[in-house]
Amino acid sequence: MKPTAQLAFAGDGNFLYSEWCGFCKAKSDYRARAKANLELAHYDFKLLPLLTDEDIEDILSHVDNLVAWALDIKKYALQQAVSRKERRGWKLVKGRFNHRYTDEAAVTQAGKGQASSPLSTS
């Protein structure tokens, strides 16, 4: 395994994408992973007004990887932005979180000292 990793770090070897990519340090900017996920873009150019059942089944078989990849890209870009990496059209801004009670009865009980943690973020 070590020779294979050395080839990869040198920019040589076979670049493959599979489920193991989710554990890789380069998962956010790995081109083979991007290529595999962007293959779903061909559904944007379908001429038919509706996707077929086969199209939907194909998309469903890839959608979790697509979402995970997109979230990895966002996390990677945020980490870089915090380190002062600038990207055209993007800036780092302070976020806002809205907290709300999910169970008013639990809040009432918590106020009486009889329940725990009725809060949730959304």
N, C-alpha and C positions, 0 to 999 in steps of 0.2 A: 504494500500500500504506500509506503514511503516514496519509492521511485515514481509512482503515479502522481502523488502530491507534488513532488519536486518538478515534474513536467508541467503540471498545471500552473504552479507559481512562476515558472519560466515562460509561460504563454504558449507552451507546446502540448502535444498529446491530443486525445479525443475529448471534445467538449460535449458532454451529454447532459440531458436534463431528466430527472426522475424525482421520486418522492424524497430521496436523500438530500436534495438541494435545500430543503427546508431547514436543515441543520448547519448549512455551510456559512462561513463568515462572509462570503461574497454573494449571498443569496439576493441581495437587493440590486446589485448592478451586474449580475451574471447575464451575459448576452444570450446564451442558450435558453435560459429560463424565460427571458423576455420574448424571444422568438416563439417559443412554445405557447406562451400565453397570448401573444398577439395574433396567432393563427385563428383565434375566434373572431377576429375582425372581419373575416370574409362573410360573416352573416350580415354585416352592415350593408353589403353590396348585393344582396339577393334581389332578383327582379320580381319574384312572387310577392304578393301583398302579405302573405302569412307564412310563418315558418311551418314546416311539416313536423309530424311527430318525430321523425328520425333526426331532424335538425335540433329539436328541443332535447332529445335524448343525448345527442352529441354534446350540446352546450352544457347540459346538467352534469355530464361526466367530467367536465373541465372547470366548471364554475368555481368550485372551492379553491382550486389552485390559482385561478385568476384573481379571486378576491384576496387570498393570502399574499400573492405577489404584489398587488396594488397597495396593500397595507404595509408590506415590507418597504416598498419604494417611498411611501409617505414617511415612515419612521426613519429611514436612512436620510432622506432630505431634511427632516426636522433636526436630526443629530448634526448634520453638516451646517444647517442654518444657525444652530446654537453656537457652533464653532466659527461663526462669521463667514460661512460660505454663501456667496450671493448668487442668485439665479434670476435671470430676466423674467419679469412679470410676477415675482413672488417675494414676499417679505414675511418676516417673523413678527407676529402680533400677540399681545397678551390675550389669552382665552378667557371665556366666561362660562361658568358652570351654573346651571339652575338646579337647586336642590328642592325637592318637594316631598311631602308626606305621601306614602303609598297606602297607608291604612290609618284613617282618622281614629278609629276605635283603639288601635294600638297606641297611638299618640296620647289619647286620653288616659289609657291605662299606664303608660310610661310616666305621665305626669303625676300619677298617683303612686309611682314606684313599683308597678306590678308587671312591667314588660321591658323588653330590651330591643334596641335598634330598629325603630320603625322608619328610619330614613333610607332613601335611595336616591341615587343621582340619575339624572336623565339629560 
